[in-house]
Amino acid sequence: MDTSKSKFATKAIHGGLEPDPATGAIMTPIYQTSTYIQDGVGNHQGYEYSRTLNPTRDALEKNLAAIENGNYGACFGSGLAAIDAVIKMLHPGDEVISTNDLYGGSYRIFKTIFEKYGIVFRFTSMANPTDVEALVNENTKLIWAETPTNPMMNIIDIEALAIISKKNNILLAVDNTFATPYLQRPLDLGADIVMHSATKYLGGHSDVVMGALVMKDEKVAKEIYRIQNSSGAVTGPMDSFLVLRGIKTLHLRVQRHCENGSRIAHWLRKQPSVATVYWPGFEDHPNHAVAKRQMDDFGGMISFTLKGNKMEDAHRILGKVKLFSLAESLGGVESLIGHPATMTHASIPKEDREKSGVVDSLIRLSVGVEDADDLIKDLEQALK
Ligand SMILES: *Cc1c(COP(=O)(O)O)cnc(C)c1O
């Protein structure tokens, strides 16, 4: 359905989707097939082999393009496989500028996979766009941003980066996993590529691992599709179905994530054992003004540190929570609690992680959509 003039909730439910042409089924069927019978040589209905194109994945890719206000979507076996595809557009000697409190897995693929193929990665705090511009040279081909960042909840000004990237003919990619397109649409702000770990809010139910890219420009999209088909890190039809279904309630879930997140962030700030709470909705967050401009609300991801900054204190809290589950990942309906220094960011050297604020007592919450009173009660008994 053409939803280009519709609002977000309509796009989430109908964007890019048509009733199944064979049966009229309202839900996109799970086309669990690897190949498609051809009437004669070269005479097929658009589908030849499911690595290249599968109707369930195709429907999801169109739906993703609709909700990100892009023209082309591409799905991958994981968020990291999606990042892998973007970096494969580059050549040895090309340079990438990225943020120094990047998602740990993104840092790992840059440093341990692509650096040895001659791609150069430069890291800076992107909170101030002039620091990014200072690293641009004639080899810079890509700016890789993530906002809000994980786990420090720094906010990066996407529009400011888009101005720098356009001026210097550099691609701008934004990891939009934390914000979701319901809260933030980087393509509208001038980015060339939006990336998602669909494992998180898009899927939303902690039952699938998937990555996605959305693009506006045909040339960029063609290159991504070439890499998607050539490297083959595609997602299967069952997983595509699950994420399609997840997206239909994305706006409803994220509304509640935001409400619960706001309540818990404000409550945490008043607790005597808590040192600092990181959440972009606070007016004294260093880039609150940018967050307010580029996001529609502030989400359910919160990090905080403890007075005394002791790892054992953080570990004790993680052991005492009952409703919050100790687990990696985020963005599902259930609330999760994690310890970046020993979990998601364990692959980053201590010295480097502390520079960006990932200290020993830092705790990260993915606030779910349970009742906020119950979540606060759980944190209260754990912090005691
Ligand atoms: C989880 C995550 C990724 C990686 O995605 P996977 O689906 O786990 O491969 C990338 N960026 C961010 C911000 C994430 O939270």
The ligand as an SDF file (V2000), in Angstrom:
LIG
                    3D

 15 15  0  0  0  0  0  0  0  0999 V2000
   22.5670   -4.8700   19.2860 C   0  0  0  0  0  0  0  0  0  0  0  0
   23.1330   -3.7040   18.5840 C   0  0  0  0  0  0  0  0  0  0  0  0
   23.8740   -3.8440   17.4020 C   0  0  0  0  0  0  0  0  0  0  0  0
   24.1980   -5.1950   16.8200 C   0  0  0  0  0  0  0  0  0  0  0  0
   23.0620   -5.8720   16.3910 O   0  0  0  0  0  0  0  0  0  0  0  0
   22.9190   -7.4790   16.4040 P   0  0  0  0  0  0  0  0  0  0  0  0
   21.5420   -7.6950   15.9070 O   0  0  0  0  0  0  0  0  0  0  0  0
   23.1420   -7.9100   17.8190 O   0  0  0  0  0  0  0  0  0  0  0  0
   23.9790   -8.0040   15.4970 O   0  0  0  0  0  0  0  0  0  0  0  0
   24.3300   -2.6930   16.7820 C   0  0  0  0  0  0  0  0  0  0  0  0
   24.0910   -1.4700   17.2980 N   0  0  0  0  0  0  0  0  0  0  0  0
   23.3890   -1.2940   18.4370 C   0  0  0  0  0  0  0  0  0  0  0  0
   23.1540    0.0800   18.9470 C   0  0  0  0  0  0  0  0  0  0  0  0
   22.8910   -2.3940   19.1190 C   0  0  0  0  0  0  0  0  0  0  0  0
   22.2040   -2.2160   20.2580 O   0  0  0  0  0  0  0  0  0  0  0  0
  1  2  1  0
  2  3  1  0
  2 14  2  0
  3  4  1  0
  3 10  2  0
  4  5  1  0
  5  6  1  0
  6  7  2  0
  6  8  1  0
  6  9  1  0
 10 11  1  0
 11 12  2  0
 12 13  1  0
 12 14  1  0
 14 15  1  0
M  END
$$$$
